Amino acid sequence: MSFLGSIYQRAYDAVCGRPPNLMPWHFQWLGGKDLYHDLRRLLGGMRGDVLDVGCGTKPYRSWFGGAGSYVGLDVEAGDGVDIVTSGNEPWPLADSTFDVVLCTQVLEHVSDLELVLGEIRRVLRPGGRVIVSVPFIFNEHGAPHDYRRVSIYGARGLFERDYEIEELTQQGGAGSSTGQLLLNWVELQTNRTGVTRLLKGILLPLWLLFSGIVNLAGWIVDMLDGTGDFYGNVMIVARKK
């Protein structure tokens, strides 16, 4: 990131927040509003030893009400990462080690899905819970490691054999999915050249206003959307049999 880009990002984060604590004028607010709401509700009641798969900086650590140990696993080293794995090999963890496995917005980036799902099941204790979220409607991201989108029926099929499904939730609707795609497109389009990045920085107040208007409109449309077919994310909570 360039020097000016770094200044812009720091200013943007100061005004709009960073995941999972986003202000309603952040361009990714629509994609996260239901995900973060559900995670905050769920994680506060979780107890025991936790494995965060694809942990990044462990943004949800403080939301766990009664975690014992909290281990972060990812494919890249970072401040919040305790274990680095290639993504295509068994994890260096003993069987039946954790009471909770958290895996949010990660499975779409996993090339060997069967391996990762098998490792999640292996390291969970009997009766342990897995909490997974995965996008259904979202633009390509994290290229070239973006392999799939999962519907609510696909999510059920991934877990119903080995788990008792406790919650299976669609997150968002037509408004948030459409609005998020629009704002992501503007963000990516304006980042393509130095001129457009500079223009976006100069017009930051207008970008925040536009994002806020789109977010408000998307939120309203979500409340009116009775189809259930245009959700952005799927969340599943399941207990290991």
Buried (B, 14 or more C-beta within 10 A) or exposed (E): EEEEBEEBEEEBEEEBBBBBEBEBBBBBBBBBBBBBEBBEEBBEEBEBBBBBBBBBBBBBBEBBEEBEEBBBBBBEEEEBBBBBBEBEEEBEBEEEBBBBBBBBBBBBBBEBBEBBBEBBBBBBBEEBBBBBBBBBBBEEEEEEEBEEBBBBEEBBEBBEEBBEEEEBBBBBBBBBBBBBBBBBEBBEEBEEEEEEBBEBBEEBEEBBEBBBEBBBBBBEBBEEBEEEEBBBBBBBBBBBE
